[in-house]
Amino acid sequence: MEPILTSYAGMLEQSEFKQWYRYLNCRISCQYTPEEVSFLMSKPPYYFSDYEMFASSPKLRQNDITLLNQIFSGIEGGTIKFASEDIDVFEPRIISVRHKAERNRSLYHISVPWIVLDRSKEKLNLTEFKKDTGTKADLIRFLPKLQKTMGGMLSRSFFRHGRLGYDIYREVEYRCRYSPLLSPMLVKDVLYKLIGAKKLSVTNRNGQLHYQEMICY
């Protein structure tokens, strides 16, 4: 597989860049894909990717920040120290990223217009390794357990009043005893199978997707 190179840039204030850099670091540390973070935020699949690639406003809503802080609770996001002459610069500046996707990893080369202490050439370089999701046979054996777990949650009215992606994933994670085979994407796939079977519905409430059981009268 030949490496895939992409570049993107956006205008961010210093505080916005620190927040963006922290959440990118946290996502990589958790080995989540951008789509998985979007699901945990109860947002459309492209939501976090657009934020990460500067395709949307750099200003997150307060409920987004609250959810991201829950999702990444206890995860070290990396701190950045600017040279004294660059501290508290409030006007937006251009942040550029070169992304190189290889077979088993992705490399991020981040260029900023401020002097960053302890970093050569004012670049912040991050490496993301692809998550080991086990063998196909492992997943085939695990999937019935996951489906049974989520079916049990449905029968016990867990979804009666509507649930956010994060709440669903944490409940499944607990019930599956924190299996290393579990991922937000697997949970999402089973959720949408339940929606396809007309056992659940998904509705948008105040910009967040809620998954709710369908009541038959």
Accessible surface in RSA format (square Angstrom, percent):
REM  Atomic radii and reference values for relative SASA: ProtOr
REM  Chains: A
REM  Algorithm: Lee & Richards
REM  Probe-radius: 1.40
REM  Slices: 20
REM RES _ NUM      All-atoms   Total-Side   Main-Chain    Non-polar    All polar
REM                ABS   REL    ABS   REL    ABS   REL    ABS   REL    ABS   REL
RES MET A   1   131.23  68.0  56.11  37.1  75.12 178.9  53.69  45.6  77.54 102.7
RES GLU A   2   145.07  83.3 136.03 102.9   9.04  21.5  61.26 118.5  83.81  68.4
RES PRO A   3    58.83  42.9  42.18  38.5  16.65  60.5  42.20  34.8  16.63 103.3
RES ILE A   4    98.22  55.9  95.50  71.1   2.71   6.5  97.93  70.5   0.29   0.8
RES LEU A   5   127.74  71.1 100.44  71.9  27.30  68.6 100.58  70.6  27.16  73.1
RES THR A   6    57.42  40.8  48.85  49.5   8.56  20.4  54.36  73.0   3.06   4.6
RES SER A   7    86.73  73.3  55.42  74.0  31.31  72.1  36.66  78.1  50.06  70.1
RES TYR A   8    29.79  13.9  18.44  10.5  11.34  29.5  24.88  18.7   4.91   6.0
RES ALA A   9    56.15  51.6  30.68  47.3  25.47  57.9  30.92  43.5  25.23  66.8
RES GLY A  10    13.07  16.1   0.00   N/A  13.07  16.1  13.04  35.8   0.03   0.1
RES MET A  11   106.58  55.2  92.94  61.5  13.63  32.5  89.00  75.7  17.58  23.3
RES LEU A  12     3.43   1.9   3.43   2.5   0.00   0.0   3.43   2.4   0.00   0.0
RES GLU A  13    46.57  26.7  46.57  35.2   0.00   0.0   2.04   3.9  44.53  36.4
RES GLN A  14    12.76   7.1  12.50   9.1   0.26   0.6   7.46  15.9   5.30   4.0
RES SER A  15    74.63  63.1  64.45  86.0  10.19  23.5  51.17 109.0  23.47  32.9
RES GLU A  16    18.29  10.5  15.75  11.9   2.54   6.0  12.97  25.1   5.32   4.3
RES PHE A  17     0.00   0.0   0.00   0.0   0.00   0.0   0.00   0.0   0.00   0.0
RES LYS A  18    89.43  43.6  85.18  52.3   4.25  10.1  40.05  36.0  49.38  52.6
RES GLN A  19    45.93  25.7  41.23  30.1   4.70  11.2  15.74  33.5  30.20  22.9
RES TRP A  20     2.55   1.0   1.97   1.0   0.57   1.3   1.97   1.1   0.57   0.9
RES TYR A  21     4.64   2.2   4.64   2.6   0.00   0.0   1.07   0.8   3.57   4.4
RES ARG A  22    81.39  34.2  81.39  41.5   0.00   0.0  32.18  44.0  49.21  29.8
RES TYR A  23     2.10   1.0   2.10   1.2   0.00   0.0   0.02   0.0   2.08   2.6
RES LEU A  24     1.40   0.8   0.70   0.5   0.71   1.8   0.89   0.6   0.51   1.4
RES ASN A  25    23.52  16.2  23.16  22.4   0.36   0.9   0.13   0.3  23.40  22.6
RES CYS A  26     0.00   0.0   0.00   0.0   0.00   0.0   0.00   0.0   0.00   0.0
RES ARG A  27     2.35   1.0   2.35   1.2   0.00   0.0   0.00   0.0   2.35   1.4
RES ILE A  28    23.76  13.5  19.00  14.2   4.76  11.5  19.00  13.7   4.76  12.9
RES SER A  29    69.07  58.4  34.09  45.5  34.98  80.6  23.73  50.5  45.34  63.5
RES CYS A  30    30.52  23.1  10.32  11.5  20.21  47.5  10.38  26.3  20.14  21.7
RES GLN A  31    71.38  39.9  62.70  45.8   8.69  20.7  16.85  35.9  54.53  41.4
RES TYR A  32    17.87   8.3  16.74   9.5   1.13   2.9   6.62   5.0  11.25  13.9
RES THR A  33    66.30  47.2  65.95  66.9   0.35   0.8  65.69  88.2   0.61   0.9
RES PRO A  34    35.11  25.6  35.11  32.0   0.00   0.0  35.11  29.0   0.00   0.0
RES GLU A  35    65.68  37.7  63.08  47.7   2.61   6.2  12.15  23.5  53.54  43.7
RES GLU A  36    10.66   6.1  10.62   8.0   0.04   0.1   0.47   0.9  10.19   8.3
RES VAL A  37     0.00   0.0   0.00   0.0   0.00   0.0   0.00   0.0   0.00   0.0
RES SER A  38     0.00   0.0   0.00   0.0   0.00   0.0   0.00   0.0   0.00   0.0
RES PHE A  39     3.14   1.6   0.45   0.3   2.69   7.0   3.14   1.9   0.00   0.0
RES LEU A  40     0.13   0.1   0.13   0.1   0.00   0.0   0.13   0.1   0.00   0.0
RES MET A  41     0.36   0.2   0.36   0.2   0.00   0.0   0.36   0.3   0.00   0.0
RES SER A  42     0.40   0.3   0.00   0.0   0.40   0.9   0.38   0.8   0.02   0.0
RES LYS A  43     9.51   4.6   4.84   3.0   4.68  11.1   1.18   1.1   8.34   8.9
RES PRO A  44    36.07  26.3  35.14  32.0   0.92   3.4  36.07  29.8   0.00   0.0
RES PRO A  45    66.08  48.2  61.88  56.4   4.20  15.3  62.71  51.8   3.37  20.9
RES TYR A  46   131.91  61.6 127.12  72.3   4.79  12.5  96.06  72.2  35.85  44.2
RES TYR A  47    55.72  26.0  53.42  30.4   2.30   6.0  40.83  30.7  14.89  18.4
RES PHE A  48     1.67   0.8   1.62   1.0   0.05   0.1   1.67   1.0   0.00   0.0
RES SER A  49    31.85  26.9  31.53  42.1   0.32   0.7  11.70  24.9  20.15  28.2
RES ASP A  50    45.41  31.8  44.72  44.5   0.69   1.6   2.43   5.7  42.98  42.9
RES TYR A  51     8.21   3.8   5.97   3.4   2.25   5.8   5.70   4.3   2.51   3.1
RES GLU A  52     8.22   4.7   8.22   6.2   0.00   0.0   1.93   3.7   6.29   5.1
RES MET A  53    80.26  41.6  73.51  48.6   6.75  16.1  47.62  40.5  32.64  43.2
RES PHE A  54    30.10  15.1   5.13   3.2  24.97  65.0   7.57   4.6  22.53  64.5
RES ALA A  55    75.80  69.7  33.06  51.0  42.75  97.2  44.94  63.3  30.86  81.8
RES SER A  56    52.95  44.7  35.43  47.3  17.52  40.4  41.69  88.8  11.26  15.8
RES SER A  57    70.83  59.9  52.35  69.9  18.48  42.6  47.83 101.9  23.00  32.2
RES PRO A  58    36.72  26.8  33.18  30.2   3.54  12.9  35.93  29.7   0.79   4.9
RES LYS A  59   136.39  66.5 117.50  72.1  18.89  45.0  98.36  88.5  38.02  40.5
RES LEU A  60    24.74  13.8   5.82   4.2  18.93  47.6   7.40   5.2  17.34  46.7
RES ARG A  61   143.31  60.2 135.25  68.9   8.06  19.2  49.65  67.8  93.67  56.8
RES GLN A  62   127.34  71.2 118.26  86.4   9.07  21.6  64.51 137.3  62.83  47.7
RES ASN A  63    59.29  40.9  51.37  49.6   7.92  19.1  38.01  91.5  21.28  20.6
RES ASP A  64     0.00   0.0   0.00   0.0   0.00   0.0   0.00   0.0   0.00   0.0
RES ILE A  65    35.53  20.2  35.53  26.5   0.00   0.0  35.53  25.6   0.00   0.0
RES THR A  66    69.36  49.3  65.94  66.8   3.42   8.2  55.05  73.9  14.31  21.6
RES LEU A  67    11.29   6.3  11.29   8.1   0.00   0.0  11.29   7.9   0.00   0.0
RES LEU A  68     0.00   0.0   0.00   0.0   0.00   0.0   0.00   0.0   0.00   0.0
RES ASN A  69    61.31  42.3  54.30  52.5   7.01  16.9  22.45  54.0  38.86  37.6
RES GLN A  70    84.03  47.0  78.32  57.2   5.71  13.6  22.98  48.9  61.05  46.3
RES ILE A  71     4.53   2.6   0.00   0.0   4.53  10.9   0.00   0.0   4.53  12.3
RES PHE A  72     0.80   0.4   0.00   0.0   0.80   2.1   0.00   0.0   0.80   2.3
RES SER A  73    84.28  71.2  59.67  79.6  24.61  56.7  28.65  61.0  55.63  77.9
RES GLY A  74    85.62 105.6   0.00   N/A  85.62 105.6  43.49 119.3  42.13  94.4
RES ILE A  75    60.02  34.2  47.14  35.1  12.89  31.1  49.51  35.7  10.51  28.5
RES GLU A  76   128.81  73.9 112.10  84.8  16.70  39.8  68.21 131.9  60.59  49.5
RES GLY A  77     5.27   6.5   0.00   N/A   5.27   6.5   1.03   2.8   4.23   9.5
RES GLY A  78    33.19  40.9   0.00   N/A  33.19  40.9  22.05  60.5  11.14  24.9
RES THR A  79   114.54  81.5  90.58  91.8  23.95  57.1  68.66  92.2  45.87  69.3
RES ILE A  80    18.38  10.5   2.72   2.0  15.66  37.7   4.95   3.6  13.43  36.5
RES LYS A  81   139.75  68.2 132.80  81.5   6.96  16.6  79.29  71.4  60.47  64.4
RES PHE A  82     9.70   4.9   1.51   0.9   8.20  21.3   1.51   0.9   8.20  23.5
RES ALA A  83     9.55   8.8   8.41  13.0   1.14   2.6   9.55  13.4   0.00   0.0
RES SER A  84    94.19  79.6  72.84  97.2  21.35  49.2  45.89  97.7  48.30  67.7
RES GLU A  85   120.62  69.3  86.83  65.7  33.80  80.5  63.46 122.7  57.16  46.7
RES ASP A  86    21.46  15.0  21.46  21.4   0.00   0.0   0.00   0.0  21.46  21.4
RES ILE A  87    94.37  53.7  79.96  59.6  14.41  34.7  79.96  57.6  14.41  39.1
RES ASP A  88    95.13  66.6  80.41  80.0  14.72  34.8  16.92  39.8  78.21  78.0
RES VAL A  89    22.93  15.1  18.84  17.1   4.09   9.9  22.64  19.7   0.29   0.8
RES PHE A  90   146.80  73.4 142.00  88.0   4.80  12.5 142.62  86.5   4.18  12.0
RES GLU A  91    87.81  50.4  81.82  61.9   5.99  14.3  48.97  94.7  38.85  31.7
RES PRO A  92    64.83  47.3  56.70  51.7   8.13  29.6  56.70  46.8   8.13  50.5
RES ARG A  93    74.92  31.5  73.17  37.3   1.76   4.2  23.77  32.5  51.15  31.0
RES ILE A  94   110.10  62.7  99.69  74.3  10.41  25.1  99.69  71.8  10.41  28.2
RES ILE A  95     0.00   0.0   0.00   0.0   0.00   0.0   0.00   0.0   0.00   0.0
RES SER A  96    43.59  36.8  42.86  57.2   0.72   1.7  26.09  55.6  17.50  24.5
RES VAL A  97     1.26   0.8   0.11   0.1   1.15   2.8   0.50   0.4   0.76   2.1
RES ARG A  98   127.63  53.6 127.25  64.9   0.38   0.9  53.41  73.0  74.22  45.0
RES HIS A  99    34.92  19.1  33.54  23.3   1.38   3.5  24.01  24.7  10.91  12.7
RES LYS A 100    66.41  32.4  66.41  40.7   0.00   0.0  17.88  16.1  48.52  51.7
RES ALA A 101    19.99  18.4  19.99  30.8   0.00   0.0  19.99  28.1   0.00   0.0
RES GLU A 102    34.16  19.6  33.24  25.1   0.92   2.2  13.92  26.9  20.24  16.5
RES ARG A 103   159.75  67.1 153.70  78.3   6.05  14.4  46.87  64.1 112.89  68.4
RES ASN A 104    99.55  68.6  95.93  92.7   3.61   8.7  27.67  66.6  71.88  69.5
RES ARG A 105    89.27  37.5  89.26  45.5   0.01   0.0  12.99  17.8  76.28  46.2
RES SER A 106    14.05  11.9  13.76  18.4   0.29   0.7   0.22   0.5  13.83  19.4
RES LEU A 107    25.77  14.4  25.77  18.4   0.00   0.0  25.77  18.1   0.00   0.0
RES TYR A 108    11.10   5.2  10.81   6.1   0.30   0.8   1.85   1.4   9.25  11.4
RES HIS A 109    47.30  25.9  45.64  31.7   1.66   4.2  32.42  33.4  14.88  17.3
RES ILE A 110     0.00   0.0   0.00   0.0   0.00   0.0   0.00   0.0   0.00   0.0
RES SER A 111    31.94  27.0  30.47  40.7   1.46   3.4  23.11  49.2   8.83  12.4
RES VAL A 112    10.61   7.0   0.00   0.0  10.61  25.6   1.85   1.6   8.76  23.7
RES PRO A 113    55.72  40.6  23.11  21.1  32.62 118.6  35.09  29.0  20.64 128.2
RES TRP A 114     0.01   0.0   0.00   0.0   0.01   0.0   0.01   0.0   0.00   0.0
RES ILE A 115    73.60  41.9  73.60  54.8   0.00   0.0  73.60  53.0   0.00   0.0
RES VAL A 116     6.55   4.3   2.06   1.9   4.49  10.8   2.06   1.8   4.49  12.2
RES LEU A 117    83.62  46.6  75.25  53.8   8.37  21.0  77.64  54.5   5.98  16.1
RES ASP A 118   145.25 101.7  99.03  98.6  46.21 109.3  44.53 104.8 100.71 100.4
RES ARG A 119   101.84  42.8  84.52  43.1  17.32  41.2  12.75  17.4  89.09  54.0
RES SER A 120    93.70  79.2  72.93  97.3  20.77  47.8  50.37 107.3  43.33  60.7
RES LYS A 121   179.88  87.8 144.35  88.6  35.53  84.6 101.69  91.5  78.19  83.3
RES GLU A 122    71.21  40.9  69.83  52.8   1.37   3.3  17.43  33.7  53.78  43.9
RES LYS A 123    66.24  32.3  61.90  38.0   4.34  10.3  42.34  38.1  23.89  25.5
RES LEU A 124     0.00   0.0   0.00   0.0   0.00   0.0   0.00   0.0   0.00   0.0
RES ASN A 125    83.60  57.7  65.95  63.7  17.65  42.5  23.14  55.7  60.46  58.4
RES LEU A 126    23.41  13.0  18.82  13.5   4.59  11.5  21.90  15.4   1.51   4.1
RES THR A 127    54.96  39.1  37.71  38.2  17.25  41.1  13.67  18.4  41.29  62.4
RES GLU A 128    28.58  16.4  28.15  21.3   0.44   1.0   7.53  14.6  21.06  17.2
RES PHE A 129   121.87  61.0 115.24  71.4   6.63  17.3 115.24  69.9   6.63  19.0
RES LYS A 130   122.69  59.9 100.22  61.5  22.47  53.5  72.20  65.0  50.48  53.8
RES LYS A 131    66.81  32.6  45.69  28.0  21.13  50.3  33.08  29.8  33.73  35.9
RES ASP A 132   125.01  87.6 102.22 101.7  22.79  53.9  45.88 108.0  79.13  78.9
RES THR A 133    63.16  44.9  59.44  60.3   3.72   8.9  38.39  51.6  24.77  37.4
RES GLY A 134    31.00  38.2   0.00   N/A  31.00  38.2  15.87  43.6  15.12  33.9
RES THR A 135    84.85  60.4  76.86  77.9   7.99  19.0  81.49 109.5   3.36   5.1
RES LYS A 136   165.23  80.6 155.04  95.1  10.19  24.3  99.26  89.3  65.98  70.3
RES ALA A 137    49.42  45.4  43.35  66.9   6.07  13.8  46.39  65.3   3.03   8.0
RES ASP A 138    41.28  28.9  38.96  38.8   2.32   5.5   5.35  12.6  35.94  35.8
RES LEU A 139    49.50  27.6  47.36  33.9   2.14   5.4  47.64  33.5   1.86   5.0
RES ILE A 140   109.59  62.4 103.23  76.9   6.36  15.3 106.18  76.5   3.40   9.2
RES ARG A 141   163.55  68.7 141.79  72.3  21.76  51.8  77.37 105.7  86.18  52.2
RES PHE A 142    13.58   6.8   8.71   5.4   4.87  12.7  13.51   8.2   0.07   0.2
RES LEU A 143    56.73  31.6  56.57  40.5   0.15   0.4  56.73  39.8   0.00   0.0
RES PRO A 144    76.54  55.8  70.77  64.5   5.77  21.0  72.47  59.8   4.06  25.3
RES LYS A 145    97.03  47.3  89.98  55.2   7.05  16.8  63.90  57.5  33.13  35.3
RES LEU A 146     0.00   0.0   0.00   0.0   0.00   0.0   0.00   0.0   0.00   0.0
RES GLN A 147    74.20  41.5  65.93  48.2   8.27  19.7  22.87  48.7  51.32  38.9
RES LYS A 148   169.19  82.5 155.54  95.4  13.65  32.5 107.67  96.9  61.52  65.5
RES THR A 149    21.09  15.0  11.66  11.8   9.43  22.5  10.89  14.6  10.20  15.4
RES MET A 150     0.00   0.0   0.00   0.0   0.00   0.0   0.00   0.0   0.00   0.0
RES GLY A 151    28.06  34.6   0.00   N/A  28.06  34.6  23.21  63.7   4.85  10.9
RES GLY A 152    15.34  18.9   0.00   N/A  15.34  18.9  13.75  37.7   1.60   3.6
RES MET A 153     0.00   0.0   0.00   0.0   0.00   0.0   0.00   0.0   0.00   0.0
RES LEU A 154    30.15  16.8  25.04  17.9   5.11  12.9  25.04  17.6   5.11  13.8
RES SER A 155    90.33  76.3  51.28  68.4  39.05  90.0  52.22 111.2  38.11  53.4
RES ARG A 156   165.56  69.5 137.66  70.2  27.89  66.4  54.85  75.0 110.71  67.1
RES SER A 157    45.78  38.7  35.63  47.6  10.15  23.4  18.09  38.5  27.69  38.8
RES PHE A 158    25.45  12.7  16.59  10.3   8.86  23.0  23.23  14.1   2.22   6.4
RES PHE A 159     0.00   0.0   0.00   0.0   0.00   0.0   0.00   0.0   0.00   0.0
RES ARG A 160   101.20  42.5  99.03  50.5   2.18   5.2  20.17  27.6  81.03  49.1
RES HIS A 161   150.01  82.0 138.21  96.1  11.80  30.2  96.66  99.6  53.35  62.1
RES GLY A 162    14.30  17.6   0.00   N/A  14.30  17.6   0.00   0.0  14.30  32.0
RES ARG A 163    86.46  36.3  84.81  43.2   1.65   3.9   8.02  11.0  78.44  47.5
RES LEU A 164    33.37  18.6  33.09  23.7   0.28   0.7  33.09  23.2   0.28   0.7
RES GLY A 165     0.00   0.0   0.00   N/A   0.00   0.0   0.00   0.0   0.00   0.0
RES TYR A 166    32.46  15.2  32.46  18.5   0.00   0.0  11.71   8.8  20.75  25.6
RES ASP A 167    55.92  39.2  49.94  49.7   5.97  14.1   9.63  22.7  46.29  46.2
RES ILE A 168     0.00   0.0   0.00   0.0   0.00   0.0   0.00   0.0   0.00   0.0
RES TYR A 169     9.24   4.3   9.24   5.3   0.00   0.0   0.02   0.0   9.22  11.4
RES ARG A 170    70.14  29.4  64.77  33.0   5.37  12.8  37.77  51.6  32.37  19.6
RES GLU A 171    47.25  27.1  44.28  33.5   2.97   7.1   4.63   9.0  42.62  34.8
RES VAL A 172     0.00   0.0   0.00   0.0   0.00   0.0   0.00   0.0   0.00   0.0
RES GLU A 173    31.79  18.3  31.79  24.1   0.00   0.0   1.41   2.7  30.38  24.8
RES TYR A 174   145.58  68.0 140.64  80.0   4.94  12.9  92.26  69.3  53.32  65.7
RES ARG A 175    87.69  36.8  64.04  32.6  23.65  56.3  22.05  30.1  65.64  39.8
RES CYS A 176     1.64   1.2   0.00   0.0   1.64   3.8   0.00   0.0   1.64   1.8
RES ARG A 177   201.61  84.6 181.55  92.5  20.06  47.8  57.11  78.1 144.50  87.6
RES TYR A 178   137.49  64.2 119.00  67.7  18.49  48.1  89.49  67.2  48.00  59.2
RES SER A 179    21.86  18.5  11.65  15.6  10.21  23.5  10.75  22.9  11.11  15.6
RES PRO A 180   116.20  84.7  97.48  88.9  18.72  68.1 110.28  91.1   5.92  36.8
RES LEU A 181    40.87  22.8  37.11  26.5   3.76   9.5  37.39  26.3   3.48   9.4
RES LEU A 182     5.69   3.2   1.47   1.1   4.22  10.6   1.47   1.0   4.22  11.3
RES SER A 183    12.92  10.9  12.92  17.2   0.00   0.0   5.85  12.5   7.07   9.9
RES PRO A 184     0.23   0.2   0.23   0.2   0.00   0.0   0.23   0.2   0.00   0.0
RES MET A 185    49.90  25.8  49.76  32.9   0.14   0.3  42.02  35.7   7.89  10.4
RES LEU A 186    32.91  18.3  32.66  23.4   0.24   0.6  32.74  23.0   0.17   0.4
RES VAL A 187     0.00   0.0   0.00   0.0   0.00   0.0   0.00   0.0   0.00   0.0
RES LYS A 188    26.68  13.0  26.68  16.4   0.00   0.0  21.18  19.1   5.50   5.9
RES ASP A 189    63.54  44.5  58.17  57.9   5.37  12.7  14.52  34.2  49.02  48.9
RES VAL A 190     5.75   3.8   5.75   5.2   0.00   0.0   5.75   5.0   0.00   0.0
RES LEU A 191     0.00   0.0   0.00   0.0   0.00   0.0   0.00   0.0   0.00   0.0
RES TYR A 192    84.18  39.3  75.61  43.0   8.57  22.3  63.78  47.9  20.40  25.2
RES LYS A 193   122.50  59.8 109.82  67.4  12.69  30.2  82.56  74.3  39.94  42.5
RES LEU A 194    22.85  12.7  22.67  16.2   0.17   0.4  22.85  16.0   0.00   0.0
RES ILE A 195    37.14  21.1  30.90  23.0   6.24  15.0  30.90  22.3   6.24  16.9
RES GLY A 196    61.40  75.7   0.00   N/A  61.40  75.7  37.53 103.0  23.86  53.4
RES ALA A 197    60.06  55.2  30.59  47.2  29.48  67.1  42.56  59.9  17.50  46.4
RES LYS A 198   153.26  74.8 142.01  87.1  11.25  26.8  91.26  82.1  62.00  66.0
RES LYS A 199   109.35  53.3 102.91  63.1   6.44  15.3  52.29  47.1  57.06  60.8
RES LEU A 200     0.89   0.5   0.00   0.0   0.89   2.2   0.00   0.0   0.89   2.4
RES SER A 201    33.72  28.5  31.52  42.1   2.20   5.1  23.15  49.3  10.57  14.8
RES VAL A 202    51.58  33.9  30.88  28.0  20.70  49.9  30.88  26.8  20.70  56.1
RES THR A 203    61.19  43.5  55.01  55.8   6.18  14.7  60.41  81.1   0.79   1.2
RES ASN A 204    98.76  68.1  66.89  64.6  31.87  76.7  26.80  64.5  71.96  69.6
RES ARG A 205    89.21  37.5  83.67  42.7   5.54  13.2  45.22  61.8  43.99  26.7
RES ASN A 206   144.90  99.9 115.17 111.3  29.74  71.6  41.14  99.0 103.76 100.3
RES GLY A 207    25.94  32.0   0.00   N/A  25.94  32.0  17.04  46.8   8.89  19.9
RES GLN A 208    21.92  12.3  21.92  16.0   0.00   0.0   0.00   0.0  21.92  16.6
RES LEU A 209    29.86  16.6  29.86  21.4   0.00   0.0  29.86  21.0   0.00   0.0
RES HIS A 210    26.59  14.5  26.53  18.4   0.06   0.2   8.22   8.5  18.37  21.4
RES TYR A 211     2.73   1.3   2.73   1.6   0.00   0.0   0.00   0.0   2.73   3.4
RES GLN A 212    47.52  26.6  47.52  34.7   0.00   0.0   3.94   8.4  43.58  33.1
RES GLU A 213    24.67  14.2  19.83  15.0   4.84  11.5   1.45   2.8  23.22  19.0
RES MET A 214    88.39  45.8  69.53  46.0  18.86  44.9  70.17  59.7  18.22  24.1
RES ILE A 215    75.19  42.8  50.67  37.8  24.52  59.1  52.27  37.6  22.92  62.2
RES CYS A 216   120.93  91.5  87.65  97.8  33.28  78.2  39.98 101.3  80.94  87.3
RES TYR A 217   240.42 112.2 162.42  92.4  78.00 203.0 160.21 120.4  80.22  98.9
END  Absolute sums over single chains surface
CHAIN  1 A    12242.0      10173.7       2068.3       6832.0       5410.0
END  Absolute sums over all chains
TOTAL         12242.0      10173.7       2068.3       6832.0       5410.0
